[in-house]
């Protein structure tokens, strides 16, 4: 398989070096967890960086099926610690178990002002298939398009080819922004 981007290295050692030498800010993004199906439909976002007080369900490993609230996000160890997941030491003390966020699913989000802004920013891109065109999504798309680009005479055809053309234009505008 040929390399698509010449700016990105395919070297395993360089990828591992970048991963393990990542700063705390970069690790926040690396420690992202997928959202549950209900949250994914509600917010139109697939995954988010995990944070304290999110409620999660473990879906992989020996603790599969366990639920709880995130006590801490241990960026140094690339792990999270869940409230009810603890292990007994030989001396009787209990210590929290570290779990990688990719092995959990977020079931309830802890929302604050910044998190709501992040969800709004990530969820603004929308994917509409040909057979799922409805008037509400079209009205929303037109409103976003009028906001984003200053076109006074935005004409949208009502047939399918016009809709495909419109949504491809929206995709091009979104790609230019990022």
N, C-alpha and C positions, 0 to 999 in steps of 0.2 A: 504494500500500500504506500503510495507516495504521500509525502508530507504536504499538507495544505498550506500552512503558513510558514514562511521562511524565518519569521521572527521568533518562533517558539521552538525550543529544543525538544527533541524526542528522546534525549538521553535519560535513562532510568536514574543514574547517579545524580544528575543535575536536578531532576524532579524531587528526589528524596532529600537532597540538600536544601532545596527551596522549602520543602514541607517542614523539615525539622528546625530550620533556622528562621521560620516565619515569626514576625513580630506579633505582639498581643492583638493588635488591630486586625492583622491578616488571619490570625487564628480564630477570631470571632466568626468570620465568614466560613472558615473551614469546619467549625463546629456547628454546622447547620443540621436541622432535623426535618424530615418530611412531616407535613400536616396530615391529620386524619381525613378521610373522604368527606365528612360533613364540613370540616373547616375549609377544605380545598374548594368545595363548591360555594361555600359562603363568601370567601374572600378572593377567590380566583387566583390563589397563590399556591405553588407546589411545596415549597420549603422555606423555612426562615431560620436565622441564627437563633439557637436556643438560649434562653436566659432563665435566671432565677425566678421561681414561683410559677413557671409553666407546669402544667400537669401532663405527664407522659405515660405511655404504655410501652413496655419492653416487648419487642417482636422477634428478637434473635437471642440465642445463647441459652445458658442454663437457667437464667431468671426470666425466661419467656413467659408472658402473661401477667407479669407484675406491673402494678400501677402505683403512681405516687407523684408527689410534687418535687420539682428540682430544688434541692437545697443549695447546691453551688455548681458553678461552671468552672472547672479546673483547667484553665487554658494551658498551663505549663505541661500538663500530662495528657492533653487532648481528651479530656473525659468530663463527664458530669456525675454528680452524686445525687441519688434519688432518696427521698425521705425515708421510705420503709425498707430499703435494701441495705442490710447490714450483715456483717459476718462476725461470728464470735471468735475471739482469739483464745489461745490455750489458757491464758491467765483470767479469762472471764470477761475481759473488756470487749465492747463491740466497736467495730470500725466500719465506715461506709465503703460500699463497693463502687469502684469506678467503672463506668459504662461509656462507650463511645456513642455520641449522639446519632450516628447513622443507624444504630441498632434500636432506636426508639421511634415512636410516632407521637407527635404532640397532639393531645386530645383537648386541651383547654389552654388558651393563650392568656398570658398576663399582659393586659393592654394598658399602655400609657400614651402620652402625647406623641413621643418619638416613634413608638411601635406602630401606632395608627397611621402616622405619616409614611412609614416604610411600607406598610401593607397597601396603602393607597397608591404609592409610587409603583410598587411591583405589580399590583393587580390591575393597573390601567390598561395593560395590553390585553387584548381579548382575541379569542380564536372562535370564529363562527364558520361552521361548515355549511355547504350549499343547502342541505336539507333541514338545517336548523335556523333559517332566517326568520326572525320574528320582528314585529314592528317596534317593540320596546328597545331591542338592541340596535336597530337601525337608527332610531331617534337619538339614542345615547351616542352612537358613533358620529352622527351628524353634528351633535352638540360639541363633542370633543374636537372634531375636525374644524369647526368654525372657531373654536377657542384657540387651537394650535396654529392654524394658518389663517392669515387675514385675507380670505377670499370672499368678496362680496357676492359673487354670482356662482355659488357652489351648486352645480346641477348633478343630481343623482338619478340615474335611470332606475325604473322600478323592476325591470326584467333581470334575470340572473346574470347575464353578461355584464350589465351595468353595475350590479352589486359586486361581482368579482373584481371589476376594474376599480371600484371605489375602495374596497378593502385592500387591494394590492397597493393602491396609492397611500392608504393609511399606514400600511406596513413599511413602505419606503420612507415616509416621514418619520416614523418611529425609529427606524434603523439609522437615519441621518442624525438623530438627536443623540444617540449613545455612542 
